[in-house]
Amino acid sequence: MDTIKFGILSDPQSWHSQKLQMAFAARHIAPLFFKTTRLQAHLGSQCQVSSVDTKLNELDLLLVRDVPGGSLEQIIYRMDALHQVEDQGVRVVNQPGAIEKMVDKYYTSSLLAGAGLPVPETIVTEQVEEAIRAFDWLGRDIVVKPLFGSQGVGMVRLTDREVAWRTFRALELGHYVFYLQQFIPHNNRDIRVFMIGNDCAAAMIRQADDWKTNLSQGARPFPFEASAEIVEMCRKAAQVVGADYCGVDLLPGEDGNIYLSEINSMLSWKGLQSVCTVDLADRLVAFLLELIES
């Protein structure tokens, strides 16, 4: 086992990195940590991606825990570098193609809807006039989300037509795309399911004081036992986007239906770990070893 080389794209001092280090150490493995912004690609006489003095194509597996935001060029370059590492035979988790699907809310929702999975009514446009018509058609109670974003940052609920018009005009100045979803009444709670492979590692209810249910926005986690129906829905969602592991967010609507909200490729499980007995880092590391050995 000590001949297997693992890499983790993350800050080694982060909570998740520390938990992963402990899980690897229990198996006598010392993973190497890399910062995404320190990746360097070399083409020509050599064809490789490296970080400091380590060639990433010499790894057996690279776990992607962090791809920070940046300019369009920076983000595209970072993903291209991951594609190059994968093309050179390194198992990348999650795979770059899967990350690209999950990081884009429109791409994710289009794949889920195309697979027949339940998503909120959604309209995406670049035109203010079309956005206003969509606001009316969606019942004048919508959530505007950035295509790229996490932790609920940038999400706005609109219920007034004049406020919607002013919001769309402001977003137009920044050359944003309007990603509009019908608001689903959900009693200020949602469900987060942590999928590892085809299995549900753990799940939780996130209960908030308002409609935003992100823990970073003040919601509180509670343990939750996912039903076979929910697990199957999440399993299919993960397969549709090609995720090795992911966090699937579900909205239990007051109408009795369950809607797929988002899928996260680099999820935080700190809050989930606080309400479950399973060592989630250990489960993830065990899964990574299975990938290498299979």
N, C-alpha and C positions, 0 to 999 in steps of 0.2 A: 504493500500500500504506500510505502514511503517513496516509491519511484513515480507516483502520479503527481503531476504538477497542476495545481489549481491557482487561478488568478481571480481576483475580485476587483471590479471597477467601482471603487468607493473610497471615501475617507476612512482610513483605518481607525480613527478615533471615534467614529459615530457609534451610537448605541447598537445598531444592527450589525455593524462590522465586529464589534466586541462579542456579540452573541454568536456570530458565525465562527469567529476565531476559536471560541470555547468549544463549539461543536466539532470543529475540525481537530482541535488539540486532543479531544477525547479519543480520536482515531489516529493520533500520532502523525497528523498532517499539519504542515505550516503553510497556509496559502500566502501568495504574494498579493500585495495591494497596489493598485495603480490609480492615479487621478486621470480622469477623462481629458482634462485640459493639458496633460503632459504627454499625450500620445503623439508619436512622430512617425510619419510614413516615409518610406524610402523606395523609390522605383528606379529601374535602370539596371545598374550593375548588381544591385540587390533588390529583392522584392519582399518587403517586410514592414510590419508595424512594430514599433518598440516604445518603451517607456523607460527613461533613464538608461540603464545598461541591459535591460531585459527584452529579449525578442518574444513577442506574444505568440508567434507561430510555434514556439517550443512548448507552449502550454498544452495540456490535455483538455482543459475546460476553463472557460472564462465566464464568471457570473457577473452580469451587468446589474449593478445596484444603483448607479447614478449616472445620468447623462444630463448635466446642467443646462439651463437655458442659455441663450446667446443670440448672436446675429444669425440670419438665415444661412450664411456661408459657414459659420462655425458648427451649427447643428447638422447641416448636410455633410460637412467634412467628418464629423465624429461618427455619424452613421455609416458613411462610406468606409471609414477605417475599420469599423466592426464587420462590415461585409467582407473586406479584404482578409481580416483575421479568420473569418468563417470559411472563406474560399480556400484558405491554406490548410484546412483540415482540423481546425480547432473547434470544439463543440462550444458554441456561444449560447448562454442561457440568460434571458430569453433571446431567441434568434433575432437578428436585426430586422428582418422582414416583419416579424411579429410585433416588435417594439414600434415600428413605424405604423402598423395598423392600430395599435392600442393608444398611441399618444395623440392621435387625431380623432376627435369625437365624431366627426362626420363619417370618416372612413369606418370606424368601429360600428356606428349605428347602422350604416348602409349594409355592412356584412351581416350583422345580426338580423336585421329586418329581412334581408334576402334569404336568410336561412329559415325564415318563418318564426323567429323568436319574437316575443312581445316587447316592443319599445314604445315609448310615448310618441304621440303624433309629433312629427318634426318637420320643419320647413327650413331650408337653407337657401339664402339668396345674397346677392351683393347690392340689390336695389332697394332704396328706402321705400318707394311706393309699394313694391312687392312685399316688403316687410310689414308695412301697415295692413295690407290686405291679409297677410298671414296672421297678424295679431287678431284681426276680426274673425277670421275663419277658425282660429284655435280657441275661440271663446273669450277673448279679451282677458285672459289670465295665463300668462306665459312666463317661462324662464329663458333669459338670454344668457348663453354660455360662450366663453371664448373657445375656439376650436382646440387650442393648446392651453392646458392649464390643469391645476390640481388643487386639492384642499379647499375647494369652494371659492377660491379667489377669482374675482371678476364676474361671478354669477349675479344676475339681477332679476328680480321678479317684477313684472309690469302688469298692472291691472287698469290703468288709466290711459285712454287713447292719446291725449295730449302729451302726457309724460313719455309714452312710447315713441311718439313722433320726435320729441326733443332728444330722447336717448339715441334713436337711430341716426338722427342728424349728427350728433356728437361722435358716434362710432364711425360714421361715414368719413369724417375728417381724418381719422386715423387709418383709413383704408382697411377697415375690418370687414370680415364676412359676418353676416347675420345668421347665427345658428339659434333657431327658435324652437322651443319645445312647449307643448301644452303642459300647464302645471297639473300635476297629479296630487290631489289631496291625500296625505299619507300620515296624518296624526303626528307630524314632526318626527318621524322615525324612518330609518331604513335598515337594510340588512347587508352586512359585509360578509362574504364567504371567501375564505382563503383556499384556493384550489392548488394542489401540488400534484402534477400529473393528472390522472383521472379521478383523484380522490379529494374529498373535502377534509382538509387538515383541521379546520376549526371555523366557527362562525360567531357573529355577534350582532346584537341589535344596537344601533346608535340612536339614542333618544336626545332630542334637542328641545330648546324652548321656543324655537321658531322653525321655519321651513328648511333651513340649511342644516344638514345632519353630519357635517364633517367634524371629527374630534378636534381639529385645529380651530374650528369656529365655536367650540364650547360644548359640543354634544358629549353625552356620557355613554360609555360602553357597558353592555350587559350581555351575559352569556346567552347563547341561542343554539338550539339543536335543530339543524337544518333537516327538513323532511326529504324523503327520497325524491319527491317531485322537484324540490328546489335544487338538490344536488345534481339531478339529471339536467336541469335547465342550465346550471352553471358549467357542467361538464361539456355540454354542447357548445355553449358560448366560448369556452376556452379553446375548444377544438376548431371552431370557426375562425378565430384569429391566430391560431397556431401557437398558443401560449404553453410553455412548459410549466410555468406557475404564474399565478395572477390573483388579484383581488377583484371579485365580481360584486358590484353594488346593485342591489335590488330595491325597488320601491313597492312596498305592500300597499296598494291603493285602497282607499275607503270603499271602492266599488267591488272589492273582493278579488280583484285581479292583481297579479304580481308583474311588475315591469322591470326590464333590464335597463339600468341607468347608465353605468359605465363599467369599463374593465381597466384595471391598472396593472401595468407591466412591471413596475418597480415599487410595489406597495410597501407602506409602512405597516408593521404588525405589532408595534409597541403597545398600542391600546388593546388590541385583540389578545396579546399575550397576558395582559393584566386580568383577563376574565376567563382564561381557559387553563387547563392543567397540562396540556400538551406542550412540550418544548418545541416551538415552531422552527427555530433555527436548526435544531437537531433533525427534525423531520425533513427540512429542506436539504440539509447536507446529505442525509441518507439517500434522498432521491437523486442528488447529483452523482453520488457514487454509483447508483444503479445505472444511470445514463452512461457512465464511462465503462462499466463492466458489461453492459449489454451489447 
